[in-house]
């Protein structure tokens, strides 16, 4: 039988909410090979164009995000409640919250820049 001593249960309300700007905050749960995040975006919030080695899956629980894939004027994709967007490793992308939004982001491997807080592109005051 598999070892269960490393199993951990979490509750989102118990996880600290990190305020990155007046329009953006998040909660993180991190394992060895993946990261799960609740990302809270207020309407009009812009996540600037960026890319990362991490494969990303974004699942919208509330609201809607408009993504530009490839570049600011790249392919536009709107992701709404109940929809999922898969972003492969190193694909440039940006996002805009079309309304107040809660999304679940899954990253593999975990975002080291989020863990060590070197994600300055998100930390606008």
N, C-alpha and C positions, 0 to 999 in steps of 0.2 A: 504494500500500500504506500502511496506517495507521502512524503513528509509534509505536514501541515503547519509546522511551527513558524513558517515564514509568511503565512497568510495574514493579511491586514484588512480590516474593514474600515471604511471612511464614511463620514457624513459631510456633505458639502457645507452645511451651515457651521460645522466645526472647523473648517479649513480657513486660515486667515485670508482676507481679501486684500490684495495688493493694489493700491491706487496708483496708476501710472500717469494719468493726467486727469483733468476734470471731466473727460468724456470716456475714459477707458480704465477698466480694472479687471482683475482676474484672480482665480483660485487655481492652485496646482496640486495634482497628485502625480508622483513620479515613481516609476519602478526602475528596474535595471535597464530595460531596453525600450521602454515607451513612457510617454507622458500624456496625461489627461488634464485638460484645462477647461474651466468654465470661464468664458470671456464675456464681459459685460460692456457693451458699446452703446453710448447715447446717440440718438438720431443726429446725423451729420458728422460723426466721428470718422476720421480718415486714418487708416493704417497705411503708411507710406509704402511706396514700391520697395520691395526687398526680395531676397531669396535666401535659402538655407539648404544645407545638405539633408535636412530632416524631411522625410516623407510626411505629408500632412493630410488628415481627413478632417473636414469641418462639417458639423451637423448642426443645423439651426433649430433651436428649441422655441425661441420667441423672436419675432421681428423678421428682418430681411437684410442681406448684405449684397452689394453690387461689387463684384470682383472684376478687375482688369488683369488678364492673364498675358504674360509675355512682356508687357510694357504698359505705360500709362494709357497709351492709345491702342493697346492690344485688344484681344477678344474680350468682350463684355459678357459676364455670366451673372445672372441674378439668382441667388439661392434663398429660398423662403422656408417657412416652418415645415418641418418634416423632410426637407431635402438635404442631400449630402454632396459635398464637393471633395474630390480627391485631387491633391496637388502633388505631383511627383517631385522628387529631390531636385533642387537647384532651378526650379522654374520660377522666374520673376513674377510677382503678383502684388497687387494692392487691393484694398477693400474700403468701401464706404458704407456706413450704416444708413439704410434708407428709413429706418425707424428705430426706436429703442430695441436692442437686440441682445439675446443671450445665445451664445453658441458654445458647442462642445468642440474643442480642438484636440485631436490625437496626433502626437508626433512620435516618430521612431527614426533614430534614437531620440532620447529626451533633448530638449533645447537647452544646451549648456549656457547660451547667452541669457536665457530667462532665469536659469538657476543662479548664475553669478552676477546678474543684474547689469550686464554689459549691453543690453538692448536699447541703446540711447535713442534710436529712431522712433521708439514708442513712448519715450519719456518726455514729451513736450509739456511744458507748464502753461 
